[in-house]
Amino acid sequence: MPIAPGQPALIAVAVATLWAQPSAPGPEDRLALGVPSAIREWVARLTNDIRANGLKGRVRTQCLLGTRVEVRQIADGWAEVSCEQQEATGWVPLDQLVYPAEGDADGVEHFVSATATAVRDEPGGDVAIPGVTLGTRLRVVGAAYRGWVPVSLPGPRQPGWVPQRDLANEPVAVLSKAEPPSTGLISAGLDAVKLAQQLLEIPYLHGGVSAYGIDAPGLIWIVYRQLGIDVPRFNDALIESGEAVEFENLHPGDLVFLEHGGDPKTPAIMAERGQSDLPEVIFSSSVYGKVVVESLKDSELAGITACRRLPVQA
């Protein structure tokens, strides 16, 4: 069935970029528009300034493989879609969408836990979808075979195969269940720090939510998504999430909003104190051009605009 306005669709590439309008991409963005989408190569060819500033007003966000969107309109090979998961809208090439097929909701949902993996047409076979990134939800639809597991693919395609080691051990439904508050808060916070550390050195990318490029709220979104906890995608809603806490009472995994690069609401994840006993935070920096861990000096504490603790339960 063809993609049509007013109907649902699924993202059919590893990472689809939602553009402000069909004319927003330039010649240097062609790699992000194809099937498959070559996001790693696209980001590698962009300068730090373009990744931090040149995409503002052009890129809204990104959606990962299998994300459900609603088609609002179609024009010249493009579709304007709304993504409820992120409360965002934007334009994607029509080729990067497929119509949901019967059985798309079958199987048990797992997260991709590897920084990146590929879906293959058979165990150890040819790559069907390259560049599947951390935080993508894949539905396991059968038994493992020699270290490989079958996963459903969006639309009317045969199941693909991914290495079992690249998926989280627990299904998404299990991760989303709250633990007792005393242990759940601590363990979730420490897990958030570990996941953020896994993304250190990933390039900063305005609108990015993948392990190939990520912006500051995108880092928070993907880290907590990996824990089965849904948080807002953008700063204005994120800074109102959870509960306010005093800086002195922060735990690892709590959020600190900093003045950084001209943005007073840059979100960071509180880490453990460093060897200097200064508090450390992990964030995607538009200034440094990558995800960094940084100690907060006394002079920088005045630039903290908010501290929040996210709920453990999704």
C-alpha positions as CSV (number, residue, x, y, z in Angstrom):
1,M,0.0,0.0,0.0
2,P,1.4,3.4,-0.9
3,I,2.3,6.1,1.7
4,A,-0.6,8.5,2.0
5,P,-1.5,11.6,4.0
6,G,-3.4,10.9,7.2
7,Q,-1.9,7.4,7.4
8,P,0.8,5.9,9.7
9,A,4.3,5.0,8.3
10,L,7.5,3.5,9.7
11,I,11.1,4.8,9.3
12,A,12.8,2.3,7.0
13,V,16.4,3.5,7.3
14,A,18.8,3.3,10.3
15,V,18.5,7.1,10.9
16,A,16.2,9.4,9.2
17,T,16.7,13.2,9.5
18,L,13.6,15.4,9.8
19,W,14.2,18.6,7.8
20,A,12.4,21.9,8.3
21,Q,11.3,21.8,4.6
22,P,12.2,19.8,1.5
23,S,14.5,22.6,0.3
24,A,16.5,22.6,3.5
25,P,19.1,20.0,2.5
26,G,22.0,21.2,0.4
27,P,24.3,19.2,-2.0
28,E,26.5,18.3,1.0
29,D,23.5,16.6,2.6
30,R,22.8,14.0,-0.1
31,L,24.3,11.2,2.0
32,A,21.7,11.7,4.7
33,L,18.8,11.5,2.1
34,G,19.5,8.1,0.6
35,V,18.4,4.5,1.2
36,P,20.3,3.4,3.2
37,S,21.0,6.7,4.9
38,A,24.8,7.1,5.3
39,I,24.6,9.2,8.4
40,R,28.2,8.4,9.6
41,E,29.7,9.5,6.3
42,W,27.5,12.6,6.1
43,V,28.5,13.8,9.6
44,A,32.2,13.0,8.9
45,R,32.1,15.4,6.0
46,L,30.5,18.3,7.9
47,T,32.7,20.9,9.6
48,N,32.3,21.5,13.3
49,D,30.7,24.9,12.6
50,I,28.1,23.4,10.3
51,R,27.3,20.6,12.7
52,A,26.8,23.1,15.5
53,N,25.4,26.1,13.7
54,G,24.8,25.5,10.0
55,L,22.0,23.0,10.6
56,K,20.0,25.3,12.9
57,G,16.7,26.2,11.2
58,R,17.3,23.3,8.7
59,V,17.2,20.2,10.8
60,R,14.5,19.5,13.4
61,T,15.5,16.1,14.8
62,Q,16.1,12.5,13.7
63,C,14.1,9.3,14.0
64,L,15.5,5.8,14.3
65,L,14.7,2.6,12.4
66,G,11.2,1.4,13.0
67,T,9.9,4.6,14.5
68,R,6.2,5.1,13.9
69,V,5.2,8.5,12.3
70,E,2.0,10.0,11.0
71,V,2.1,11.3,7.4
72,R,0.7,14.9,7.2
73,Q,1.3,15.7,3.5
74,I,3.3,14.6,0.5
75,A,5.1,16.8,-2.0
76,D,7.7,16.1,-4.7
77,G,9.0,12.9,-3.3
78,W,9.0,14.2,0.3
79,A,6.6,13.5,3.2
80,E,5.9,15.8,6.1
81,V,5.6,13.6,9.2
82,S,4.8,14.0,12.8
83,C,6.7,11.9,15.4
84,E,4.6,11.6,18.6
85,Q,7.5,9.9,20.3
86,Q,9.5,13.2,20.1
87,E,6.6,15.6,19.7
88,A,8.3,16.8,16.5
89,T,7.4,17.3,12.9
90,G,9.6,17.5,9.8
91,W,10.1,16.4,6.2
92,V,11.8,13.2,5.2
93,P,12.4,11.6,1.7
94,L,9.4,9.5,0.9
95,D,11.8,6.6,0.1
96,Q,12.8,6.5,3.8
97,L,9.3,5.5,4.8
98,V,7.3,2.2,4.5
99,Y,3.7,1.5,5.2
100,P,3.2,-0.7,8.3
101,A,2.7,-4.3,7.3
102,E,0.7,-7.0,9.2
103,G,2.9,-8.5,11.9
104,D,5.0,-5.3,12.5
105,A,4.0,-5.4,16.2
106,D,4.9,-9.1,16.6
107,G,7.9,-10.3,18.6
108,V,9.5,-9.0,21.8
109,E,11.1,-5.5,21.7
110,H,14.8,-5.2,22.6
111,F,17.1,-2.2,22.5
112,V,20.3,-2.1,20.4
113,S,22.9,-1.9,23.1
114,A,26.0,-1.7,20.8
115,T,27.0,1.7,19.7
116,A,26.2,0.5,16.1
117,T,25.3,-2.7,14.4
118,A,23.9,-3.9,11.1
119,V,20.8,-5.9,10.1
120,R,21.8,-8.8,7.7
121,D,19.7,-10.9,5.4
122,E,20.8,-14.1,7.1
123,P,23.2,-15.0,10.0
124,G,26.5,-13.6,8.8
125,G,25.0,-12.7,5.5
126,D,24.8,-9.5,3.4
127,V,24.0,-6.2,5.1
128,A,20.3,-5.3,4.7
129,I,20.3,-2.2,6.8
130,P,23.6,-0.7,7.8
131,G,24.3,1.7,10.6
132,V,21.6,0.7,13.1
133,T,22.4,2.7,16.2
134,L,22.3,2.6,20.0
135,G,18.8,3.0,21.3
136,T,17.0,1.6,18.3
137,R,14.2,-0.8,19.2
138,L,14.2,-4.1,17.3
139,R,11.6,-6.8,17.7
140,V,13.0,-10.3,18.1
141,V,10.7,-12.8,16.3
142,G,12.4,-16.1,16.8
143,A,15.0,-18.2,18.5
144,A,18.7,-17.4,18.4
145,Y,20.9,-19.3,15.9
146,R,24.6,-19.5,16.5
147,G,24.8,-16.1,18.1
148,W,22.4,-14.4,15.8
149,V,18.7,-13.5,16.4
150,P,16.0,-12.8,13.8
151,V,14.3,-9.4,14.0
152,S,11.3,-7.9,12.2
153,L,12.0,-5.2,9.6
154,P,9.6,-2.3,8.9
155,G,7.2,-3.0,6.1
156,P,6.7,-6.1,4.0
157,R,10.2,-7.5,4.2
158,Q,11.6,-10.8,5.5
159,P,13.1,-10.8,9.0
160,G,16.7,-9.7,9.3
161,W,19.4,-10.9,11.6
162,V,21.6,-9.1,14.1
163,P,24.3,-10.4,16.5
164,Q,22.7,-11.4,19.8
165,R,25.5,-9.6,21.7
166,D,24.4,-6.3,20.1
167,L,21.0,-6.3,21.8
168,A,20.2,-5.7,25.5
169,N,19.6,-8.8,27.5
170,E,16.3,-7.6,28.9
171,P,13.2,-6.8,26.8
172,V,12.1,-3.1,26.7
173,A,9.0,-4.0,28.8
174,V,11.2,-5.3,31.6
175,L,13.5,-2.3,31.6
176,S,10.5,0.0,31.8
177,K,9.3,-1.5,35.1
178,A,10.2,0.6,38.2
179,E,12.3,-0.9,40.9
180,P,11.8,-0.1,44.5
181,P,12.6,3.7,44.9
182,S,15.6,3.2,47.1
183,T,17.4,1.0,44.7
184,G,15.8,2.0,41.4
185,L,16.9,5.6,41.7
186,I,20.5,4.8,42.4
187,S,20.9,2.0,39.8
188,A,19.1,3.9,37.1
189,G,21.4,6.9,37.7
190,L,24.6,4.9,37.6
191,D,23.4,3.1,34.4
192,A,22.7,6.5,32.8
193,V,26.3,7.6,33.5
194,K,27.7,4.4,32.0
195,L,25.6,4.8,28.9
196,A,26.6,8.5,28.6
197,Q,30.3,7.4,29.0
198,Q,29.7,5.0,26.1
199,L,29.0,8.0,23.9
200,L,32.0,10.1,24.8
201,E,33.7,11.6,21.8
202,I,30.6,11.2,19.6
203,P,30.4,14.3,17.3
204,Y,28.0,17.1,18.3
205,L,25.2,17.3,15.6
206,H,22.4,19.8,15.8
207,G,19.2,17.7,15.8
208,G,21.1,14.4,16.2
209,V,20.0,11.5,18.2
210,S,22.3,8.7,17.0
211,A,25.8,7.4,17.8
212,Y,27.0,9.1,14.7
213,G,26.1,12.6,15.9
214,I,24.1,13.9,18.8
215,D,23.0,17.2,20.3
216,A,22.7,18.1,24.0
217,P,19.1,17.1,24.6
218,G,19.5,14.2,22.2
219,L,22.1,12.7,24.5
220,I,19.7,12.8,27.4
221,W,16.9,11.4,25.3
222,I,18.9,8.4,24.0
223,V,20.5,7.6,27.3
224,Y,17.3,7.5,29.2
225,R,15.4,5.8,26.3
226,Q,18.0,3.0,26.7
227,L,16.9,2.6,30.3
228,G,13.2,2.3,29.2
229,I,12.5,5.9,30.5
230,D,10.8,8.3,28.1
231,V,11.9,11.9,28.5
232,P,11.1,15.0,26.3
233,R,13.3,15.4,23.3
234,F,13.8,19.2,23.5
235,N,15.2,21.5,26.2
236,D,12.1,23.6,27.0
237,A,10.1,20.5,28.1
238,L,13.1,18.6,29.4
239,I,14.0,21.4,31.9
240,E,10.5,20.9,33.4
241,S,10.7,17.1,33.7
242,G,10.9,15.2,36.9
243,E,11.5,17.1,40.1
244,A,13.7,20.0,41.0
245,V,16.7,19.2,43.3
246,E,19.4,21.3,44.9
247,F,22.8,21.0,43.4
248,E,24.2,19.8,46.7
249,N,21.8,16.9,46.7
250,L,22.4,15.6,43.1
251,H,23.1,12.0,42.4
252,P,24.8,10.4,39.4
253,G,22.4,10.4,36.5
254,D,20.5,13.6,37.6
255,L,20.3,16.5,35.1
256,V,22.2,19.8,35.3
257,F,21.3,22.6,33.0
258,L,24.2,24.9,32.2
259,E,25.0,28.1,30.4
260,H,27.2,26.8,27.6
261,G,27.8,28.1,24.1
262,G,25.2,30.8,24.5
263,D,22.5,28.4,25.5
264,P,21.4,28.8,29.2
265,K,19.5,25.5,29.1
266,T,22.2,23.1,27.9
267,P,21.4,19.7,29.6
268,A,24.2,17.6,31.1
269,I,24.2,14.3,33.1
270,M,25.7,14.4,36.5
271,A,28.6,12.0,36.8
272,E,30.6,11.0,39.9
273,R,33.1,13.4,41.4
274,G,36.5,13.4,39.8
275,Q,39.9,13.0,41.3
276,S,39.9,16.7,42.1
277,D,36.7,16.3,44.0
278,L,35.0,18.7,41.6
279,P,31.6,17.6,40.3
280,E,31.7,16.2,36.8
281,V,29.1,16.3,34.1
282,I,28.7,14.6,30.7
283,F,27.1,16.5,27.8
284,S,27.2,17.0,24.1
285,S,29.0,20.3,23.5
286,S,28.5,22.6,20.5
287,V,31.7,24.4,21.6
288,Y,34.0,21.3,21.8
289,G,32.1,19.6,18.9
290,K,31.6,16.3,20.7
291,V,30.3,14.6,23.8
292,V,32.6,15.4,26.7
293,V,33.0,14.9,30.4
294,E,34.0,18.1,32.3
295,S,34.6,19.1,35.9
296,L,32.6,22.1,37.0
297,K,34.8,24.7,38.6
298,D,33.4,27.0,41.3
299,S,33.2,29.9,38.8
300,E,31.0,27.8,36.6
301,L,28.5,26.8,39.3
302,A,26.8,30.2,38.9
303,G,26.0,29.3,35.3
304,I,23.7,26.4,36.4
305,T,20.1,27.3,35.6
306,A,18.3,24.2,36.9
307,C,18.8,20.7,38.4
308,R,16.3,18.0,37.8
309,R,15.8,14.3,38.8
310,L,14.0,12.2,36.3
311,P,11.4,9.6,37.4
312,V,12.7,6.0,37.4
313,Q,9.5,4.6,35.9
314,A,8.7,5.3,32.2
